[in-house]
Amino acid sequence: MNPEHENADLVQYLTFMMDDEEYGIEILAVQEIRGWETTTVIPNSEDYVKGVINLRGTVVPVIDLRLRFKLPHVEYNELTVVIIVKVEVDGHDKIMGIVVDAVSDVYNIEKQQAKKAPEIGDAENRAYIEGLINVGDKMVVLLDLEKVLAI
């Protein structure tokens, strides 16, 4: 079998922690990873929108994924990071920052191995899930960034 063809279905995911669970996003969407910094608050925005930061002249909205997913809020610390991502939403490129507890790892994952999220809990939160995959002895929740960031 052709080695190039063997790896054709592998996708790299950057994983991060939130509320003791591991989540993954496609690494190609990641622009950079930054430590937490104070944001400029935008009045009348959703509670999960922490504000905006100036990223080399570009105004970048920052959302807290814990709050977006209705998880308990925690104080930010030295492990808290903002992952700057670029995704296409409604036909336009969108650059946003997502606040997560800590970056975990990078995995090569075969997309076809991902399992569908079970039909339990909040349907809105399930819509953000691209799939579930076992990595070793743990389960990683793969996120659909386009849906997560469609705010």
JOJO-V808865 format. One record per pair of residues at least 6 apart in sequence whose ideal C-beta (glycine too) atoms are under 7 Angstrom apart, sorted by the first residue. I is the first residue (numbers start at 0). J is the second residue. D is the distance in whole Angstrom. If there is no record, write none. Layout:
I/J/D + I/J/D
This chain:
8/109/5 + 8/110/6 + 8/111/6 + 9/107/5 + 9/108/7 + 9/109/6 + 10/25/6 + 10/108/6 + 10/110/5 + 11/26/4 + 11/105/6 + 11/107/6 + 12/23/4 + 12/24/6 + 12/25/6 + 12/26/6 + 12/105/7 + 12/106/5 + 12/108/5 + 12/141/7 + 13/23/7 + 13/24/6 + 13/26/5 + 13/29/5 + 13/102/7 + 13/105/6 + 14/21/5 + 14/22/7 + 14/23/4 + 14/103/4 + 14/104/5 + 14/106/6 + 14/139/6 + 15/22/6 + 15/82/7 + 15/99/4 + 15/101/6 + 15/102/5 + 15/103/5 + 16/99/7 + 16/100/5 + 16/101/5 + 16/103/5 + 17/64/6 + 17/65/6 + 17/70/6 + 17/99/6 + 17/100/5 + 18/65/7 + 18/70/5 + 18/71/7 + 20/140/6 + 21/103/6 + 21/137/6 + 21/139/5 + 22/139/7 + 22/140/5 + 22/142/6 + 23/106/7 + 23/139/5 + 23/140/7 + 23/141/5 + 23/142/7 + 24/84/7 + 24/142/5 + 24/144/6 + 26/105/6 + 28/84/5 + 28/85/6 + 28/86/5 + 28/144/6 + 29/82/6 + 29/84/6 + 30/83/4 + 30/84/6 + 30/85/5 + 30/94/7 + 31/83/5 + 32/80/6 + 32/82/5 + 32/102/6 + 33/80/7 + 33/81/5 + 33/83/7 + 34/80/6 + 35/75/5 + 35/79/4 + 35/80/7 + 35/81/6 + 35/98/7 + 36/52/6 + 38/49/5 + 38/50/3 + 38/51/6 + 38/52/6 + 38/61/5 + 39/50/5 + 39/51/5 + 40/50/4 + 41/48/6 + 41/50/6 + 41/51/6 + 45/150/7 + 46/66/6 + 47/62/5 + 47/63/5 + 47/66/4 + 47/67/4 + 48/60/6 + 48/62/5 + 49/61/5 + 49/62/7 + 49/63/5 + 49/98/6 + 50/61/6 + 51/58/5 + 51/59/6 + 51/60/5 + 51/61/7 + 52/59/5 + 52/61/6 + 52/96/6 + 54/83/7 + 57/94/6 + 59/83/7 + 59/94/5 + 59/95/6 + 59/96/5 + 60/95/5 + 61/81/6 + 61/96/4 + 61/98/6 + 62/95/6 + 62/97/6 + 62/98/7 + 62/150/7 + 63/98/4 + 64/97/5 + 64/98/6 + 64/99/6 + 65/72/6 + 65/73/7 + 66/72/6 + 67/147/7 + 68/124/6 + 69/121/7 + 69/124/7 + 78/100/7 + 78/101/4 + 79/98/7 + 79/100/6 + 80/99/6 + 80/101/7 + 80/102/6 + 81/96/4 + 81/97/7 + 81/98/6 + 82/96/7 + 82/97/5 + 82/99/6 + 83/94/7 + 83/96/5 + 84/95/6 + 84/97/6 + 84/144/6 + 85/92/6 + 85/94/5 + 86/93/6 + 86/144/5 + 86/145/5 + 86/148/6 + 87/145/7 + 88/145/6 + 88/148/6 + 88/149/5 + 93/148/6 + 95/148/5 + 106/134/6 + 108/132/6 + 112/132/6 + 113/129/7 + 113/130/3 + 113/131/6 + 113/132/5 + 113/141/6 + 114/130/6 + 114/131/5 + 114/132/7 + 115/130/6 + 116/125/5 + 116/128/4 + 116/131/6 + 126/146/6 + 127/142/6 + 127/143/6 + 127/146/5 + 127/147/5 + 128/140/6 + 128/141/7 + 128/142/7 + 128/143/7 + 129/141/4 + 129/142/6 + 129/143/4 + 130/141/5 + 131/138/6 + 131/140/6 + 131/141/7 + 132/139/5 + 132/141/6
